[in-house]
């Protein structure tokens, strides 16, 4: 596939906290229109990887780029050197991030949560931002909730507002950090349906998830991480149904028995 289809590229990423190496040497690419699921045991480095890719953490070593925009480069001495404020601002405009705990502004109405960043950060006209915000809330099944505040909504509704908020910035790629881990099964179903619909529209997404059936059915590619390394990577259906590595098999067997 041509290089210009690569929206995010991480090469030889490393990250430690104190003496603990959390990412040991991670390289991956995300292509336009692709859904990538990242699976693996807790503590394996999945969330740290996502935080480094979305600039909430900085890499110790390696390089990171968003399309033609180089965000961090290895300086040749094993250290990642980041671009300046302008580079960071441009990079952040290319992706959206949905957290497991929603991270909505509690005192803002639903519509203000969705429209605030397009108006204040992207300087979009208020009327245009509200029109787009209402369109996204309708798509999330929340057209009648725009004047409510987050505490008046269920967890699943709050997560769908968070997805609408991320989409309102028109990102090239959307990252999800375990988007259903704080939800009960019924609410999980609603949120996963929204993500399935986005996948059907070929929205580029990277999803850290513990929902194995969902990962198999929705992702194009699965990355299995453990102990700060990519242990296995391949087509979603192949990794879930026919894992090649013993460590992947052991991890997945817990879900098949459950």
C-alpha positions in Angstrom: 0.0 0.0 0.0 1.4 3.4 -0.9 3.2 5.3 1.9 0.8 8.3 1.6 -2.0 6.0 3.0 -0.1 5.8 6.3 -1.7 8.2 8.8 0.3 7.3 11.9 3.7 5.7 12.0 5.7 4.8 15.1 9.2 3.3 14.8 11.2 1.7 17.6 9.2 3.5 20.3 10.5 3.1 23.9 9.1 4.4 27.1 10.2 3.8 30.7 8.8 5.0 34.0 11.8 5.0 36.4 13.5 1.6 36.1 10.4 0.0 34.5 10.5 -0.4 30.7 6.9 -0.2 29.7 7.4 0.0 25.9 10.5 -1.9 24.9 10.7 -1.5 21.1 7.4 -0.9 19.3 6.9 -0.2 15.6 3.5 0.1 14.0 1.7 1.8 11.2 -2.0 2.8 10.8 -3.3 3.2 7.3 -6.2 5.3 6.1 -9.6 3.6 6.5 -8.1 0.8 8.7 -9.4 -0.3 12.1 -6.6 -1.6 14.4 -7.4 -3.3 17.7 -4.7 -3.6 20.4 -5.2 -6.4 22.8 -3.2 -8.0 25.6 -3.0 -8.4 29.4 -3.2 -5.5 31.8 0.2 -4.0 32.4 1.4 -5.1 28.9 1.9 -1.5 27.7 -1.3 -1.0 25.6 -2.5 2.2 27.3 1.0 3.7 27.5 1.4 3.0 23.8 -1.9 4.9 23.1 -0.8 7.8 25.4 2.5 8.1 23.6 0.8 8.1 20.2 -1.7 10.8 21.3 1.1 12.9 22.9 -0.2 12.6 26.5 3.2 11.0 27.2 6.5 11.5 25.4 8.6 8.7 24.0 12.1 8.2 25.4 13.4 6.9 22.1 12.0 6.3 18.6 10.2 8.3 16.0 6.5 9.3 15.5 4.8 10.9 12.5 1.3 11.8 11.5 1.3 11.5 7.7 3.8 14.0 6.4 4.2 15.6 9.8 7.2 14.4 11.8 6.3 14.8 15.5 9.3 13.1 17.1 12.6 11.9 15.6 15.3 9.7 17.0 18.4 11.8 17.4 20.8 8.9 16.6 21.8 8.6 20.2 18.7 6.7 21.3 16.6 9.7 22.3 13.4 11.0 20.9 13.4 14.7 20.0 10.0 16.4 19.6 9.0 19.2 17.4 8.0 22.6 18.7 4.6 23.9 19.8 3.4 24.5 16.2 4.2 20.8 15.3 2.4 19.6 18.4 -0.7 21.7 17.7 -0.8 20.5 14.1 -0.4 16.9 15.2 -3.2 17.1 17.7 -5.6 18.4 15.0 -5.1 15.1 13.2 -6.4 12.7 15.8 -9.2 12.4 18.3 -9.1 10.4 21.6 -11.9 8.8 23.5 -11.1 7.9 27.1 -12.4 5.0 29.2 -13.9 7.4 31.8 -15.4 9.8 29.2 -13.6 12.9 30.5 -16.6 15.2 29.7 -16.8 18.7 31.2 -19.3 18.1 34.0 -20.7 21.6 34.2 -21.1 21.9 30.4 -24.3 20.9 28.6 -24.0 18.0 26.1 -24.0 20.3 23.1 -21.4 22.6 24.7 -19.1 19.6 25.4 -19.3 18.7 21.7 -19.0 22.2 20.2 -16.5 23.9 22.6 -13.3 22.7 21.0 -14.3 23.4 17.3 -15.3 26.9 18.3 -12.4 27.8 20.7 -9.6 25.7 19.1 -10.5 25.5 15.4 -12.2 28.9 15.4 -15.2 27.6 13.5 -18.3 29.8 13.3 -20.7 29.0 16.2 -23.6 28.2 13.9 -21.6 25.8 11.9 -20.2 24.1 15.0 -23.7 23.7 16.5 -25.1 22.3 13.2 -22.3 19.7 13.1 -22.7 19.0 16.8 -26.4 18.3 16.5 -25.8 16.1 13.4 -23.3 14.0 15.4 -25.5 13.8 18.5 -28.4 12.5 16.2 -26.0 9.9 14.8 -25.2 8.8 18.4 -28.9 8.5 19.2 -28.7 11.5 21.5 -30.6 14.2 19.6 -32.9 14.9 22.6 -30.1 15.1 25.2 -28.3 18.3 24.0 -29.3 20.5 27.0 -28.6 17.9 29.7 -25.4 17.8 31.7 -23.3 14.6 31.9 -24.5 13.6 35.3 -28.0 13.3 33.9 -26.9 10.7 31.4 -26.0 7.0 31.7 -22.4 5.9 31.3 -23.1 4.6 27.8 -24.7 7.9 26.8 -21.8 9.8 28.2 -19.4 7.7 26.2 -21.4 8.4 23.0 -21.2 12.1 23.8 -17.4 11.7 24.2 -17.3 10.0 20.7 -19.3 12.8 19.2 -17.0 15.3 20.8 -13.9 13.6 19.3 -15.6 13.4 15.8 -16.6 17.1 16.0 -12.9 18.0 15.4 -13.0 16.0 12.1 -9.9 14.0 13.0 -8.1 11.8 10.5 -7.8 9.0 13.0 -9.7 8.2 16.2 -8.1 6.5 19.2 -10.1 4.6 21.9 -8.6 3.6 25.2 -10.8 0.7 26.4 -14.0 2.6 25.6 -16.3 0.1 27.3 -14.4 -0.9 30.4 -16.4 1.4 32.7 -19.8 0.2 31.3 -22.1 -2.6 32.1 -22.9 -5.2 29.3 -26.1 -3.5 28.0 -24.4 0.0 27.8 -21.4 -1.7 26.2 -23.5 -2.9 23.4 -24.7 0.6 22.5 -21.2 2.0 22.4 -19.8 -0.9 20.4 -22.6 -0.4 17.9 -21.5 3.2 17.3 -17.9 2.0 16.8 -19.1 -0.7 14.4 -21.0 2.0 12.4 -17.9 4.2 12.2 -15.9 1.2 11.0 -18.5 0.6 8.3 -17.9 4.2 7.2 -14.2 3.4 7.0 -13.3 5.8 9.8 -9.6 5.1 10.7 -9.5 3.9 14.3 -7.1 2.4 16.8 -8.9 0.7 19.7 -7.4 -0.7 22.9 -10.0 -3.3 24.0 -10.8 -6.3 26.0 -13.8 -7.2 23.8 -12.3 -10.1 21.8 -15.4 -10.9 19.7 -15.8 -7.2 18.8 -12.1 -7.0 17.9 -12.4 -10.0 15.6 -15.5 -8.8 13.9 -14.7 -5.1 13.5 -10.9 -4.7 13.3 -9.0 -5.2 10.1 -5.8 -5.9 12.1 -5.0 -7.0 15.6 -1.9 -6.2 17.5 -1.3 -8.5 20.6 1.0 -6.8 23.2 2.6 -8.2 26.2 5.5 -7.1 28.4 6.1 -3.9 26.3 6.4 -5.8 23.0 4.3 -6.6 20.0 4.1 -10.4 20.3 1.8 -11.0 17.4 0.2 -9.0 14.6 -2.0 -9.9 11.7 -5.5 -10.0 10.2 -8.1 -9.8 13.0 -9.8 -13.1 12.2 -6.4 -14.9 12.0 -5.1 -13.6 15.3 -8.3 -14.4 17.2 -9.2 -17.7 15.6 -5.7 -19.1 14.8 -3.0 -17.4 16.9 0.5 -18.4 16.0 2.3 -17.5 19.3 2.0 -19.5 22.5 1.6 -16.4 24.6 -1.3 -15.2 22.4 -3.0 -18.6 22.6 -2.7 -18.6 26.4 -4.2 -15.1 26.6 -7.1 -15.8 24.3 -7.9 -19.1 26.0 -9.0 -17.2 29.1 -11.7 -15.5 27.0 -12.9 -18.6 25.2 -13.3 -20.4 28.5 -15.2 -17.5 30.0 
